[in-house]
Amino acid sequence: MVIKSGRFPAAENHGNMNETIDQEVKRLKEDLLRRKEEVGDLRSLVAREIDHEFESDAMDLTEREIEPFLEKTMAAVREDFALKPEPQTLTSHRRILGRPVLYFKRIFMNWSDLYTKRILDKQNRTNRNFFDLFKVLVLRSRWSREKLKELDERLGECEAGLVVMIGKAQDLQARLEKEKGPADTNNPASR
C-alpha cells in the first residue's frame, strides 16, 4: 500500500461510511417490510401448493374449533393406541460367515424382544390410562358445558321472573301511595 498524501482516506471517510451503512440498513428494512406485506399467504411465498397443513397450537383454538379438534385427536390416539414391536428382516452380506452371524443375531433379538415387550407392555398400560383420563376429562367438559347451559337458562328464567316481580312491587307501591294519599288529606291528625 502506498500512501501518497500522508493521510488515511479511511479515517476521513469513517463518518460517511457509517451514514452509508445506516442508509443501507434502513433501505433493507424497508424492502423487507414491503415484501412481508406483499406476501399474504404462505403458498405465494413458496410459489407452489403446500402438500400438508400445519397443525395449530391447541391453546390457540377458538370455542368452535375445540370439539372437532378433540374428536380428531381422540381418533388419532385410538389408532396409535397400542405399541407393537415391528419384526425386522435379517439379512447378511457376508458369504462365508453370514449364516452363523444371522443365527446369533436371531438369538440376541429373541432375547432382547423379551425385554422390549416388557417395556412396551408398560408403555401400553400408561397410554391406556392416559387415554382413559383424556376421555373422562372430555366427558366432564361436555357435561360441565351442558350444565352451564342449563344453569344459564335457569338464570334467564329467574331474571325474567325478577323483572315481573319488580314490576308488580312497583305497581303495588304506587297503588298503596295512591290509597294513602287521599286518606291522609281527610285525616286532621296527620296535618
Long-range contacts (C-beta under 8 A, 24 or more apart in sequence): 70-138, 74-134, 74-135, 74-138, 77-131, 77-134, 78-131, 81-124, 81-127, 81-128, 81-131, 82-124, 82-127, 83-120, 83-123, 83-124, 83-127, 84-120, 85-113, 85-116, 85-117, 85-120
